[in-house]
Amino acid sequence: MNSRQTQVQAFERLLDIMDDLREKCPWDKKQTMQSLRHLTIEETYELGDAILDNDLNEVKKELGDVLLHIVFYAKIGSETKDFDIADVCNEICEKLIHRHPHIYGDTVVADEEEVKQNWEKLKLKEGRSSVLEGVPKSLPALVKASRIQDKVKAVGFDWDEPEQVWEKVQEELQELQVEVAANDHDKMEAEFGDVLFSMINYARFLKINPEDALERTNKKFIKRFQYLESKADQLGKPLMDMTLAEMDVFWEEAKRLPKN
């Protein structure tokens, strides 16, 4: 691995290149924080894909793209004299030191859970009125639900046993069925949301990341459906002209394919 000096030099090189691009490249000169925002989100999702695929070479590349965006925002901030990359680094350093008193102070913790609890208590002392203030409003709903549950758990608002959560899931499913039978769409949607929220909570107790689990299923479905499409193409028969029974034959074949 590279030495610390080499790592610092590489980061300085990136800063120099960012200076050049901002001064000389027509596209880079035009960018604002607002114009970069959607691109940053896209890069973050690409990094997430690489992590899920366990493609470490791709992870390295995508981390570079995300790092470029961080440097880009800092460069824009320096131009308006609001902040620069040193301010960004120092801010996170101070936050990490303050929120890890068990490392940089005399606080003693027994385990990871106590670290999380202390983290949330410290954030409240910093002026937040709610432990949920730190959950971004623009997070996808599934991820947001998971983060909400993590946050409230840190202050003791949680079930004791997985069995209790599973009972809640069953209760919510029954309530959903009542509204389905009544054909009340608005209430069905509300109860369906409760079912999902409870399932995400149950996943947490099973130590399953619901986002990863669902994406794993998405990838599995895509692979099987594309196999089905390829078989239909070999037969010269459009999928829409095949019966469900015919499609199911190839679907079962796809299920028996090697996972990799």
N, C-alpha and C positions, 0 to 999 in steps of 0.2 A: 504493500500500500504506500501511497505518497506520504511524505513527511509533512508536518504542520506547515513548514515554510513553503513547500511546494503548493499546498492547498491555499495558503494565503496569496501566493503569487498568481494562482489560477483565478482567484476571485478578483484580484486587482486587474487582471487582464480583461475579465468580463466587464468591469466598471469602465475601463478604457474604451472597449469596443462600444459600450452603450453610449459613451460621450460622442464617439465618432458617428454612430448611427443617428443620434438625435440632431447632430449638427449638419450631416451631409446627405442622409437618405430622405427623399421626398415623402415616402410613406411613414417612416418613423417620426419625422418632424411633425406630421399632422395629428398624431395620436394624442388622445386625452385619456384621463382615468375612465371616463364614461365610455369611450369607444373601445377601450381594452377589456372592459368588464366581462362581456360575453365570451371573449376569447379566452380569458383567464378561467372561466367556468368550464369551457370546453377542454382546455389543457388539463384541468384537475380531473375531469372525468376520464380522459385518456390515460392519465397516471393510474387512476383507479382500475381501469381495464387491465393495464399491464401488471398491476399487483395481483389481481384476481387470476390472471393467466400464469402467474409466477414466472414471468419472462423478465429476468433480472437485467438483461441488456436493454430491454425496452423501458424498464423502470428507470434506469440510468438516464436514458435519453429524455424521457418525460419529466424527470426531476429537473433536468436542464431547462426545459421549456418553462416550467413553473418558476424556477429561479430567475430566468430572464424577465418574466413578468414582474416579479418582486423588485428587481433592480430597475425596471422600466418605471414603475410607480414611484420609486424613491427618486429617480432622476427628475421626473415631472415635479415632485414635491420640492426638490432643491431649486428648481427654476422659479417657483413661486415663493421661495424662501420660507416654506412652511415646515419642511423637514428634509433630511437626506438619509442616505443609507446608514450612516453612523447613528443617527437618532433612532432609526428602526431597530438596529441591533441592540443599542443600549436600552431601549424601552423593553424589549423582550428579556434581556438579561436581568434587568431590575425586577421585572415581574416574576421571573423564575426563581430568583433569590428570595423574594418576599414570600412566594407561595410554597417554598420548600424549607420551612423552618426546621424540619427534621434533618436537613443537610447543612444549612447555613446558620442554624440557631441551636437552641437547647431543647426544642420540642422532641419528645419521644413518641414514636408510632409503632404499633404492633404489626400492622400489615397494610396491604394495598388499600383496603376499605377505609382505614383511618386516614390515609393520605388523601383520598377523595373527599372525605368529610371535612377535613381541615381546609382543603382547597375551596370548597363552597362557603365555609364560614368566613374565610379570609376575603372572598369576593364580596360578601355582604358587608363586611367591615369597610371595604373600599368605597361604599356608597350605593351599591345596588339595593333596590328595594325588594327585589324578588330573585330567587335562585333561578328562575326561568328567563330572566332578562338576557342571559348569555346565549339563548337558543336563537339562531338567525331566523328571521321571518321568512326568508326566501328558500329555506331548506325544503327539499322534496318531503312530502307528508310522511312517508314511511320512515325516513331518516330522522325527521323532526320528532316523531312519536318516540323513537328509540332514545333520542337525546333527552327529551322531557322526562322519561322514566328514569334514566341514569341520574339526572339532576335531582329529582325529588327523593330518590333512594339515598342520596348522599346526606340528606337531612333527616333521614329516618322514616320517610313516608313510603312504606313498602310492605309487601306481604312477607310472611315468615317462611312459608314452605311452597314448593312448586305445585303441590296438590291443591292448595287454596287458589292458585292462579288458574289451574285447569278447571276447577269448579266454576270460576268466574267466566271462563271461555264458554263452558256449556250453558251457563245461565244466559249469556249474551246471545248464543245461538238460538235458544228457545224464544227469547224476546224478538229476535229477527223473524223467526217462523210465524209468530203471532201477527206481525205487521205484514208479512208476505201474504198470509191468509186473508188479512183485511184489505189487501191491495192498496195500502196507503203509501204512495211512492216516497213522500218526504220522510215519513217515519221509517220506512225500509232503509233509506239511505243513512239516516242517523244511526239505526241499529247495526247496519253493516259496518259503519265506521267504528262502533263500539266493539264489534267482533274482531276487526283488524287490530285495534288498539290492544285488546286483551291477548290476541295471539302474539303480538310483538312483545308484550310483557312476559308471556310464557316462554318465548324464545330466549329472553334475557336470563330467565331462571335456568334454562337448559344450556346457557353459555353459547348460544347460537346467535350470530349476527344476522338479523332478518334480511338486511339489504343483500348481504353476500349469499344467503340461502336462496332468495328469490332470483338473483342474477344467475346463480348456478342452474336453477330450473329453466330460466330464459334461454341460456346457452344450450342446455340439453334439448329443449323443444326445437330451437332453431336448427340444430344439427339433424335431428330426426325428420323435421319437416323438409329440409333441403334434400335429404336422402330420398324422401317420398317424391319430391319434385324431379329428382334425377332419374328415378325409376319410371316415372310417368313419361318423361322426355324420351327415354330409351324405347318405350313402347309406342311413341308417337301419338300419345293420347293425352289431351289436356286434362288437368285435374278436375275441372268442372264437368267433364264428361264421364268421370269415373264414379262408381257408387262408393258409398262409405265403406262397404264390406271390402271392395277392391283396394281402397286406400289403406284399410286397416291391416291388410296382409303385409304391405311394405312397411307400415308403421311398426309392426311387431318385429320385422327384420331389423329395422333401425335400432330397436331397443336391444337387440342382441349384438350390435356392433361393439368392438373394443372401445372403452371409454376415451382413450387417447387417440 
